Amino acid sequence: MTSEINPQDWQKDFISTNLIAIGYNAWLGYLNGNRGAVICSTNSPHLGVSGETFTSHFVSRKNLAPFLNAWLAAPDTVLMQRHFMNGHILQAVDSYNPEKDVVFLLESGNKVAFCYLTNLPITPLQCFQIICKKWADFQPHFAPSNK
């Protein structure tokens, strides 16, 4: 008996492992530039004390079309699901609900996967709040001086 490996399984695992960071970036980007997409690349991971980290960016809708044209037009970049072209990605960005959903593109090697994340177990706003709370927990607390 042979078992076939679904190439999209690693993408699902990556998203579930990094969902809080993806949601955080989506909400922060939404707060700063309205609608857009989170772009993540696994091509140059940074190895640190807490494991691997990956480059992630939020590209606002107004900058997304030129970004996609340049990025996906590179001769060595292949969009994994061919029926998802720039127009479809832009339409998803125009219609997604930023309070519940995330438009996400994941680059690995020379391939890009388009993921429209809906019905998430945790909202982008909740992801943002979790990161902000954890960030505050690690900031030094200074006692007021008694002068």
N, C-alpha and C positions, 0 to 999 in steps of 0.2 A: 504494500500500500504506500503510495507516495502522497505527500501533502503539498499542495501548492501554496505558496506564500502570496498573499494579496499585497501588491505594492502600496496600496493605500492604507494598510494597517499601521504602518509606521507614522503616517500623517495623523491618523486618529489618536495614536498614542502621544505624539508630540503635542497635539492640541490639548488633550486632556491633562497632560503633565504641566503645560504652560498656560492653561486657561486664565488663571488670575493675572498673569503678566500681559496676556493678549487683551483681556478685558480692560485692564488698567490703561494700556496704551490707546485703546479705542475710545475710552471715555475722556482721557486727557486730551486727545486729539480733537474730539468733538467739542470739548469746552473751549479749545483754542482756535479751532478753524472750521467748525461745523462738520458736515458729513465728510467721510473719506474712507480710506482703507488702511489696515495695518499690514505692513510688509515685513516679512521676517526671512532671514537667510541663514541657512545652516552651513554655508560654505566656509565661513571663517569663525568657528567657535572659539571662545576664550575659555581657557581652563583656569579655574580659580579654586579657592578653598571650598566653595559650596558646589563645585562641579562645573559643568559646561554652561556657558551663557551664550546667547545668540544675538546677533544684531537685529534690532527691530525698529521700525520707523512708522510714523503715521503720515500718510500723504493725503492732504485735504483734497476735496473734490475739484477745486479750481486748478490744482496742480497735477491731478491724477492723469488726465488724458495725455499731456506731454510726457509725463513720467512713463506711462505704459507704452507709448509709441517708441520711446527711446529704449526702454528696457527689453520689451518683448520683440523689438525689431532686430536686436543683436543676433548675428548669424548663429551663434551657438546656444541661444535660449529657445526652449520649446515649451509652449503651454501644454500641460499634460492633457487636459480635456479640450480638444480642439474646437468644440462648438462654443466654448466660452471665449469669445473674442473681446476686444476692448469695449465695443458697444454694449455687450452684455454685462460686463463688469461695471461700466459707468451707470447703466440702468439699475443694477443692484444697489450701487451707492446712492443713487437718487431716490430709491424707494425703501431702503431698509429702515428699521426702527432703531435708532441709536440707543434707546433705553433698554432694548431687549436683544438686539442682534449685533453681529460684527461681520464686516466684509474683510476677509483675510486672504493674503497671497503668501504662499510658502515656497521659497526657493531652495532647491537642493541640487547641487551640481549644476547642470545646464537645464534643469526642468523647473517649471513653476506650476504649482497647484493653486487653483482658485477655490476658496471655501467660503460659502455663505453660511455662517454659523447662526442658527435660529434655535429657539426653544432651549436656550442654555440653562443649566442648573443654577447658575449664578449670573446676575446681570452685570453689564460693564460698570455701572455705578457702584454696585457692591464690591466688585474687584478693586475699583479705585479706592473705596473706603477702607478695604482691608489693607492695601499697600500703604495708604497714608497713616493708618493707625500703627501698623508695624514699624513704619519709618519713624514715627514719633516715639515709639518705645525705645528706639536705639539712639535717640538724640540725648546729649548730656543735659542733665537738669541741674541748673545752678541755683543754689540757695541764695535768697536775697541777702545782701550785706547789711550788717547792723552798724551803720555809720551814723 
